[in-house]
Amino acid sequence: MKRTLGRSGIEVSAVGMGCWAIGGPWNMSGSPAGWSAVDDGESIRAIHAALDLGADFFDTAANYGCGHSETILGQALQGRREKVVLATKFGYDVDEANKDVRPYGPSEEQSDAAAHVRQDLENSLRRLGTDYVDVYQLHIWGLSIERALEVRDVLEELVGEGKIRTYGWSTDREEAVEAFSTSPNCGVVQQQMNIFTFNPALLALCEKLDLASINRGPLGMGILTGKFTPESTFQADDVRAHATWFAGLKDGRPSPEWLDDLAAIREVLTSGGRTLTQGALAWIWGRSEKTVPIPGFKTVKQVEENCKAMDFGPLTPGQMAEVERILGR
């Protein structure tokens, strides 16, 4: 299965590999933002397994592990760079030594990210072991449109210099995306999207403007895999123990409402021999041809399950309608 990254014309596997979790522990302004301990050797084996199974799109960020995710990805892709499409993100002060990330400037909304874009890119290129990035994404969700347009001017220059091929913004604000994407080299948006939570207006905008919708959180931070109960907890250095901003978690535990809804649609999602994970990805593909989900991973087994979802493809229109009926939407 292949998909195209919007107006950029870049072709990628229909499922990408989200590389947040392989960054290991780190803090965002002092608060845990990683996915607990990680085995770098297993991460590299998992990346190689993804390549062997037909996944060629990898999405990371300078933030993830304060550069560690980029470094491990770069090591895994030595000698294979031309076989993959690399996406990373920027916009924060990354302290690699102390594993802490903080905004540039007095606030995220007014961050002076434009002044740091070039150095941020050079730092990511060093860690990734490459001289260009295919997809470069602004990582500041709430940056003001005025400041974002300053960033966009620099990104356009970087496309012209061959340092990046296309760019986008990781945000769920459609008015921000519409303003940011008026230049021809903007090809993607990264939005939160899974069966239970996404912004339909932003997805419709992607379809209208020919932008790829790269989907973070396609498995609901793991809740949609079916491996958790209402009593499940997470380690103190796992972001899920602290993610009050995510609807699928309540007080550091999986949302009972989400688990109930997941049980209700389980039969549809697992039709044809799919696992719940594969059904959740199939729903995203069934929602729009612009979507490219990027489920996270820490093990070879997780990568194998994610990649094999491509063997089944999207849910049928009838199955999509049945999910909506059951959920009462």
C-alpha positions in Angstrom: 0.0 0.0 0.0 1.3 3.4 -0.9 0.1 7.0 -0.3 1.3 10.4 -1.5 2.3 13.2 0.7 -0.1 15.8 -0.8 1.2 18.3 -3.3 4.8 17.3 -2.6 4.3 14.2 -4.7 6.5 12.2 -2.4 5.3 8.6 -2.2 5.4 6.7 1.1 4.1 3.4 2.6 0.6 3.7 3.8 1.7 3.2 7.4 4.6 5.2 8.8 6.7 4.4 11.9 6.3 7.0 14.7 9.6 7.3 16.6 8.5 9.1 19.8 8.7 6.0 22.0 12.2 4.9 20.9 13.6 8.2 22.3 13.5 6.9 25.8 12.9 9.0 28.9 13.0 12.8 28.6 11.3 15.9 30.1 9.2 18.7 28.6 9.9 21.7 30.9 10.5 19.3 33.8 7.6 17.0 33.2 8.1 13.4 31.9 7.4 13.3 28.1 8.9 9.9 27.1 7.6 6.4 27.1 9.9 5.0 29.8 13.1 2.9 29.3 14.0 1.7 25.8 16.4 -0.9 24.4 18.3 0.7 21.6 19.3 -2.6 20.1 15.6 -3.6 19.9 14.8 -0.2 18.4 17.3 -0.7 15.6 16.0 -4.3 14.9 12.5 -2.9 14.8 13.4 -0.3 12.3 15.1 -2.9 10.1 12.0 -5.1 10.4 9.8 -2.2 9.2 12.0 -1.8 6.1 11.8 -5.5 5.4 8.0 -5.4 5.7 7.6 -2.5 3.3 7.4 0.5 5.6 9.6 3.3 4.3 8.3 6.4 6.2 9.8 7.3 9.5 8.5 10.2 11.6 10.6 11.5 14.5 11.4 14.9 16.2 14.3 16.7 17.9 12.3 16.6 21.1 12.0 12.8 21.3 14.5 11.7 23.9 16.2 15.1 23.4 17.7 13.9 20.1 18.1 10.3 21.1 15.3 9.1 18.7 16.9 10.9 15.8 20.3 9.4 16.7 19.0 5.8 16.9 17.1 6.2 13.7 20.2 7.6 12.0 22.2 4.6 13.1 19.6 2.2 11.9 19.4 3.7 8.5 23.2 3.9 7.8 23.6 2.7 4.2 19.8 2.7 3.7 19.1 6.5 3.6 17.9 6.6 0.0 15.4 3.8 0.7 13.4 5.8 3.2 11.4 9.1 3.6 12.5 10.8 6.8 10.3 13.3 8.6 11.4 15.2 11.7 10.2 18.2 13.7 11.6 21.3 15.3 10.8 24.4 17.3 12.2 23.9 20.9 15.4 24.3 22.8 16.7 20.7 23.2 19.1 20.1 26.0 20.6 16.8 25.0 22.8 16.4 28.1 20.1 17.1 30.6 17.3 15.4 28.6 15.0 18.5 28.9 13.1 20.4 26.2 11.8 24.0 26.7 10.2 26.6 24.4 12.2 29.3 22.7 11.1 32.7 24.0 8.6 33.6 26.7 5.8 31.3 25.6 4.9 28.7 23.0 2.5 31.1 21.3 5.1 33.8 20.9 8.2 31.5 20.4 10.9 33.0 18.2 11.3 29.7 16.4 12.1 31.4 13.1 15.4 32.5 14.5 16.4 29.0 15.3 15.1 27.0 12.3 18.5 26.7 10.5 20.4 25.6 13.6 17.6 23.2 14.6 17.8 21.6 11.2 21.6 21.3 11.3 21.4 19.6 14.7 18.8 17.1 13.4 20.9 16.4 10.3 23.9 15.7 12.5 21.9 13.3 14.7 20.2 11.6 11.7 23.5 11.3 9.8 22.1 12.8 6.6 22.4 16.0 4.6 18.7 16.5 3.9 15.3 15.8 5.5 12.3 14.8 3.3 9.6 16.3 5.6 10.3 19.1 8.1 7.5 19.9 10.5 6.9 22.8 12.9 6.3 21.2 16.3 4.8 24.1 18.2 1.1 23.3 18.3 -0.1 26.7 19.6 2.4 29.1 17.8 0.7 32.2 16.6 0.0 32.4 12.9 2.1 35.6 12.6 5.1 33.8 14.1 4.5 30.7 12.1 4.5 32.6 8.8 8.0 33.9 9.7 9.0 30.3 10.2 7.5 29.4 6.8 9.6 32.0 5.0 12.8 30.2 6.3 11.4 26.8 5.3 10.8 28.0 1.8 14.4 29.0 1.6 15.5 25.6 2.9 13.5 23.9 0.2 15.3 26.0 -2.4 18.6 25.1 -0.9 17.8 21.3 -1.1 18.0 20.9 2.7 14.3 19.8 2.9 11.9 18.5 0.3 8.6 19.6 1.8 7.3 20.8 5.2 4.2 21.2 7.4 2.9 22.0 10.8 2.0 19.6 13.6 -1.2 21.3 14.9 -4.9 20.6 14.9 -6.0 24.2 14.2 -7.5 24.5 10.8 -7.2 28.3 10.6 -3.5 28.0 11.3 -3.0 25.3 8.7 -4.9 27.2 6.1 -2.7 30.3 6.5 0.5 28.3 6.7 -0.1 26.2 3.7 -0.5 28.9 1.1 3.0 28.3 -0.2 3.5 25.5 -2.8 6.2 23.6 -0.9 4.0 23.0 2.1 2.8 19.4 1.6 1.7 18.0 5.0 -0.2 18.5 8.2 0.3 16.4 11.3 -2.9 16.0 13.2 -4.1 13.8 16.0 -6.4 11.2 14.6 -7.8 7.9 15.7 -11.3 6.4 15.8 -12.4 8.3 18.8 -10.8 11.7 18.5 -9.8 13.8 15.5 -10.7 17.1 13.8 -12.9 16.4 10.8 -12.7 20.0 9.6 -8.9 19.8 9.4 -9.1 16.5 7.5 -11.5 18.1 5.1 -9.1 21.0 4.7 -6.3 18.6 3.8 -8.5 17.1 1.1 -9.4 20.5 -0.2 -5.8 21.8 -0.3 -4.1 18.6 -1.3 -2.2 18.2 1.9 -1.3 14.8 3.4 -2.7 14.2 6.9 0.0 12.5 8.9 -1.8 11.0 11.8 -0.2 11.0 15.3 -1.9 8.9 18.0 -3.6 6.5 15.6 -3.7 3.8 18.3 -4.8 6.2 21.0 -1.5 6.1 22.9 -1.9 2.3 22.9 -5.4 2.2 24.3 -6.8 1.0 20.9 -4.6 -2.1 20.9 -6.9 -3.8 23.4 -4.1 -4.7 25.9 -5.3 -2.4 28.7 -8.0 -2.5 31.3 -9.5 0.3 33.4 -7.1 -0.7 36.2 -4.0 -0.4 34.0 -1.3 2.1 35.2 1.9 3.4 33.7 5.4 4.0 35.0 6.2 7.4 36.5 8.5 8.2 33.5 5.8 7.2 31.0 4.1 10.3 29.4 0.8 8.4 29.7 0.9 8.7 33.5 0.8 12.5 33.1 -1.0 13.2 29.8 -4.1 15.1 31.1 -4.5 16.6 27.7 -5.3 13.2 26.1 -9.0 12.2 26.1 -8.2 8.5 26.1 -6.5 8.7 29.6 -8.1 9.8 32.9 -6.0 10.2 36.0 -3.2 8.2 34.5 -5.4 5.2 33.5 -7.1 4.2 30.3 -10.5 5.9 29.9 -13.3 3.4 30.8 -15.5 5.1 28.2 -12.9 4.5 25.5 -12.5 0.9 26.5 -16.3 0.4 26.4 -16.6 1.9 23.0 -13.7 -0.2 21.8 -15.4 -3.4 23.0 -18.5 -2.3 21.1 -16.8 -2.0 17.8 -14.3 -4.8 18.3 -16.1 -7.2 15.9 -16.0 -4.7 13.0 -12.4 -3.8 13.6 -11.2 -7.4 13.8 -13.1 -8.6 10.7 -11.2 -10.6 8.1 -8.6 -11.7 10.6 -7.3 -8.3 11.6 -6.1 -7.5 15.2 -7.6 -4.5 17.0 -4.4 -2.6 16.2 -4.8 -3.4 12.5 -8.5 -2.5 12.5 -7.7 0.9 14.1 -5.3 1.6 11.3 -7.7 0.3 8.7 -10.4 2.8 10.0 -8.0 5.7 9.4 -7.3 4.6 5.8 -11.0 4.2 5.2 -11.6 7.7 6.4 -9.6 9.5 3.7 -7.0 8.7 1.0 -5.0 11.7 2.4 -4.3 9.9 5.7 -0.9 8.3 6.7 -1.0 6.9 10.3 2.3 6.8 12.2 1.8 4.3 15.1 4.6 4.2 17.6 6.7 1.2 18.4 9.4 -0.1 20.8 9.6 -3.7 19.7 10.0 -5.8 16.5 6.6 -7.5 17.4 4.8 -4.1 17.4 6.3 -3.2 14.1 5.3 -6.5 12.5 1.7 -6.0 13.6 1.6 -2.4 12.4 3.1 -3.2 9.0 0.9 -6.3 8.4 -2.1 -4.0 8.6 -1.2 -3.0 5.0 -2.0 -6.6 3.9 -5.6 -6.0 4.9 -6.0 -2.4 3.7 -8.8 0.0 4.7 -12.2 -0.9 6.1 -14.9 -1.1 3.5 -17.5 1.7 3.3 -20.0 -0.6 4.9 -17.7 -1.3 7.8 -17.0 2.4 8.2 -20.7 3.1 8.4 -21.2 0.3 10.9 -18.6 1.8 13.2 -20.4 5.1 13.0 -23.8 3.5 13.7 -22.5 1.6 16.8 -20.8 4.8 18.2 -23.9 6.8 17.5 -22.2 9.5 15.5 
